[in-house]
Every structure is written in structure tokens, then in C-alpha cells.
Amino acid sequence: MALKIGFWLRSPKCAVALLAAVTLGQGLSAYAQKDSADVVVLNARAYTLNSRQPWAEAIAIRGEAIIAVGSVKDVEPYRIAKTKVIDAGGRLVLPGFTDCHTHFLDGALSLQRIHLDDAKDVAEIQRRVKAYAEAHPDQPWVRGRGWTYPAVGPTNLPDKKDLDAIIPDRPVYLEAFDGHTWWANSKALQLAGITRDTPNPPGGEIVRDANGEPTGALKEDSADALMLRVLPLPSREEKLAAYKTGFREANRAGLVRVHSAGGVGVGMSDLMNADLLADLQKSGDLTLRMYLAYRAEPPALKPQQIQQIEEDRSKYHDDWISAGAVKFFMDGVIESHTAAMLAPYSDDPKLSGSLLWDPETYKKTVADLDKRGIQIFTHAIGDRAVRLTLDAYANAASQNGTKDRRHRIEHIETITAEDIPRFGKLGVIASFQPLHAYPDDDTLLVWLKNAGPERGKRAWAWHSIEASGGVLAFGSDWPIVTLNPWEGIQNAVTRQTVEGDPPGGFVPNERISVADAIRGYTLGAAIGGRREQKEGSLEKGKLADLIVVDRNLFEIEPTAIGKTEVLLTMVGGKIVYESPNWKPEILAHPTEAK
Ligand SMILES: [Zn+2]
């Protein structure tokens, strides 16, 4: 409250100070240097996420921080001749967005590969793969990602023969949209030495036909690992180039920070590549703040791994690159029956998924990391995995007497009614990716069939968790889905496809408001990354991370939210993206105009 009073008193106080300075013959410069703005944003409709001042018209920025938020009149005293003025022209201004769940390097590298996300059938996939292979004759492997289970045929699993038919002599390797299944052609299987005699790796599967012959479908990371042994790794230069392209994409989408939830491929974690990020920071190419998690592999964290986590944490801790979170995978996904459920799957009563960690080992490891102050992210999708994770967090807090650790659960696709209020009660952050609940065929035909109607009633329970006091932190899981947060907001609000299906929305009582969806990508995200002192809202003293967008999300049809275009992205007071479709009018200083 004290800050706010100081702010409102500023104008009269300034007038007195100005008068004194002039009287003393010191001119205006001393005053101007102390309090002047480098940039002011005027004529904005700024939704600040500051509950004491939800809307504002103008923002003054000095260096990398916000120095004033208020009306144009409030901000005017900070403006001097050299202040850059951005006239927002009445457009919506928001805090810059944070994506709380990315596999950033994987995503950045995938920008150079085949995109199959919207390919509807095998013929379309074949066409794109063939076109890409022909356009890139020098690449030894043909790689792509994004195919969906319904698109590859009636069994929902792909077959090598469809790839062999178009490319028999060069390895082809395509990742499913969810990163849990891969599709290889015969050449790729041959290079990896995968034959009918190769045993299934632990936790994974080499899918076989009736004769025991591998079909080319590989399930889960451990099966992918067989292929990773022979896949060429990207060079340092390729990774640097991919990062730069990734930053541009992120800034263009309105992102100012991403959380990296660890890598998918070998050596692909952003934390393992933090030295590259540090080099990009030094050369001025880092335009996206990065929070990097260490991926903990079962069965246990070894002492030297904990030491590594501590070393990374003390090495990387500035406003741009920070480490100090640890990511666990408690289970798999519902589509492949690998998410751990309390009751059997609805479509197959023999299956209830399985845990990737022994619950006791996990609980002890969580308690140890909690004691050290390390934040924990746990992937938990089945209601059993969610419950055991909450149990481990509750145990750590009571055993160590710790408060406000903000441990997180990632995904939470199913949950029991009893566990919903535990997020608020325990201060556990609910990290959701709204587009995972996009009600397309994959969700309605595969996910819902497997989970069944009872668990389906609490699918992605955004509203229930928030209403019972839990903090929602939103993200994408890029490259699993697009990095574009606007489509995520639309789905959080509608739970309908872009075609408007299902008519009433998928589990409509779990929809949330536009304001709450924006909060998930801003203040909620900042809280979920322990950054709310400096980020997440437009307030005096916080970092000048903001965006200007082309439409007012509060006034349009929800179905138009997904097409929102970012016009300008600013990170730390610097413009890192400007839309070619918009040039803010640069206003002259009023004293110069006279
Ligand atoms: Zn993920």
C-alpha cells in the first residue's frame, strides 16, 4: 500500500521539486536524469494483473524496469525529449507471457523438420515426407514430428510399410504429436539394429505384427533410445541457430519467458545446453528468459546428480537464465494406457498404467530436494500418479517444516474429487497446458474411451482447482503442441475445437474466464516459477516485460481469441519483436511540438 500512496503523491511532489531545482539554477537535467523514462507506452488499454489497479492507460519504463503505471497524465512527468513513445492506439497491453512447460531445444530443432500436426491421413503424411526428403537431399535422416494416432489408420498405430512405399533407401523417423510413440521405416530399423529378436526395452515396446516382425512403431522413451543411439546429434552451430529461431518464434507469440521441463532427446535438455544460452546472452541474442529444470531419471537420484543440480543452481540464477528446478516423470500418458490410474482403464480392465518411480524412493527424493529449497515439477497424468505426487509434497512440507515451496504437478489430466482441493491447501501449483484438452478426435475418441466417462467428468479440472484455491500456471508443452498461447487461451475459455465442437464444450464446467486464462500465462505463471516479485504483472518496480496485441480479448467472441496477433513484445524494456503489420505512431514530445 505504501508504494501506491507514494505513486499517487508523485505529481504534486514533482512540481515542488521542479520549482526548487529551477530556483537553485540547476535547470531540469538533474531531475530529468533521475526520474525520466527511456520509454513510455501511452493510450493503452493495459490489463495489469495488479488487483489494486487492474486497468491503466500508460506505463513509464526506465532501463529494464517499470517506473510508473497510471493515466497518461500520471506518466507524462516522466517523459523528456529523448523518451521513446509507443502510442498503443487504444490496444490491449498485457504483461509478457510465460510458457511454463516447454522442451525448448526440441521445439526449436523441430522448426527445421517436417510438421505433421495437421495431417489428416497417411496419404497426406506421405506427401509431406516425400516433399521434405526431396527438398533436403543432403540430410542423411528424414525427420519430422506431430502425427496423431487417428491419422495413421484404424489401429491408431503407424506402419513402416507406409514409409517404405515412398522412401525405401533413406532412414525416416517421425515422432508422434505427444512424444510418446515413434514411427520408423525399414531403413531406420535396420540402422538401429532393431529386428524380431530385439527384446522390448524396460517400460517401452517395439510393436510387432502377428508374425513377430517389428511394425516400425516404437512406444515410449526407452524404445526411442534404441534409435537415438544411431541418430546423428545436432552440432553446436545447429543448436545455436535453432535457439535463435526459437526465440524469434517465442517473442512473436508474445512470450517473454519459458520454463524448460527437460529434454526429450539425448543431450537435448536446455539445462545441458545452458552454456550455449549463456553465450547467446553475452552476444545479445538471448531475448527470452529461461528457467531450466533438471530431468531426474528413475530409479533414484545419485549424490553426484544432486551435486550437479546444486552447481547449476548456483551458476545460473539471474533474470535471464536460471536453474534450480528438478523434473520427475511419475507416469506416462492415457492414450497409451501408461498413465497410472487408481481404477483400471475403461476400455481394458486388465490395465491401470504403472508408476515410473517407486513411491517410497520418490517421496524420500522429494523430501531431500525440498529441504534444499529446490522446486520440483512432476509429470503426473493418471489420478493415482497425481495423488502420490501430492502425498510426497505434503510429506516433504510436514517433515521439513517448509512453506511456500511451490512444487508443481504437470498435466493433471485426471484427478479424484478428493484431491482437487489439495492444490490450494498444500500450495501446490497446477501446471496445465490448455491445448492438451483440445477436444479433437484424439481427445474424444482415444483419450475419453481409455479414461472413461467417470474420470472424464474431471478431465483437466482447471476451474475446480482454481475455485478451491489452487494456482494455475499455463504452458504449451511445445513441441507437443504449438508454442502459440492464444490458441491455448481460446481452448481454456471454450473447450471447443475451432469448428465449435462439441457444441456445449468438452466438460464445460471446467472452462475458465478470459481473465483467469490470461492470469495462467502471466501472474499465475510467475508464481509457478517463483518470479512474481519481478514478473507477471504491470506494476512499478517489476521488469518491463509487456506485449501489445491486435484485439481486446475481453470484448471479442471467444472463438476469435486464437487468432490474436502480437504487435509488439518487450523484454526488460527492449523491443524484441515488432509486427510488420503495425508501426506504433511515435509521438513528438509536447514541448518540442510547440
Ligand atoms: Zn512435457
Residues whose N, C-alpha, C, O or C-beta is under 5 A from the ligand:
A	BS01	ZN	A261 D477
